[in-house]
Amino acid sequence: MIESTFQHIPNILRKGEIRLWNSGITTWQKLINTSEKHPHFTRKMWQALKKECIECQQAWDQGNINYFLQHFPEEIHWRFFPNFVDQILYFDVEMTGLDIQKDKITTIVAFDGIKLHYFVRNKNLEEFPRLMEKFTAIATFDGIRTDIPFLEKEFKIHFDKIHFDLFSLSRLVRLSGGLKQIERILGIQRNLPEKMNGLMAIFLWNEYQATQDPQFLSTLLAYNAEDALHLQEILFLFYEKLRKFERIPEKKLEYSPKSIQLDNIASKDVLQIINLKYGSEFL
């Protein structure tokens, strides 16, 4: 839980945080309630610690998330996960390309922890921000570099939510590669061919626009949905790895697999058409 975090306080760092935990001071409130000065800290540093913990506790009690976004370095934002485990929207965005100036969003699939939500350009894309506003935090894979800039441009919004970017977290747990490679390392199985990728998603959208054949859109959404759906399990796994590595004094969070209704199915006939027309092997 984020209430166990002390290393953001000047001069405390990781070493000081461990000392506090080892002495039984595992939350801001416990430190606030401790009348005696800690033997490993000077009186001046202890006063600064207590002052900062009081401010953190007040901000937390008031639901002032911006306080933490401003005061906590991004590399420890993953510690928010237990506090907002049921308030995270997981999503993946597909675009016509990666040029922020000329390309645009085609589809978005979001997972709210219970069901999938589908958004399509020229159909209901504009409804996505309303769904997102219901959640305190978001989770993406490399969304900082791709999804978020496109969403901010598309909807003229600025993101001020806690953001669990699984690409950044994968580097903290010493994993490399893209989403599919990391899923394979973690033992997460895909229903769709692994060779299906972002380039294929562009081809599918182009064909859907040219033909209006719903099979192209359904196949695109099936791929988009699988990217979004696996983010929750990966975040659980990453959090547990980081929790154990940093020896955070809290219990393990258990991931419970869910049976999710998939409203879109990938068509092998459609993929064969894409393979023949664009000269790529996605099957």
Salt bridges, closest charged atoms under 4 A:
GLU17 OE1 - ARG14 NH1 3.06
GLU17 OE2 - ARG79 NH1 2.74
GLU52 OE2 - HIS8 NE2 3.62
GLU55 OE2 - LYS51 NZ 2.77
ASP112 OD2 - HIS117 NE2 2.89
ASP142 OD1 - ARG145 NE 2.99
GLU152 OE2 - HIS158 ND1 3.66
GLU154 OE1 - ARG121 NH2 2.45
GLU183 OE1 - ARG190 NE 2.52
GLU183 OE2 - HIS230 ND1 2.93
GLU194 OE2 - ARG184 NH1 2.22
GLU207 OE2 - LYS277 NZ 2.77
GLU226 OE1 - ARG190 NH1 3.99
ASP227 OD1 - ARG190 NH2 2.42
GLU240 OE2 - ARG243 NH2 2.63
GLU246 OE1 - ARG79 NH2 2.44
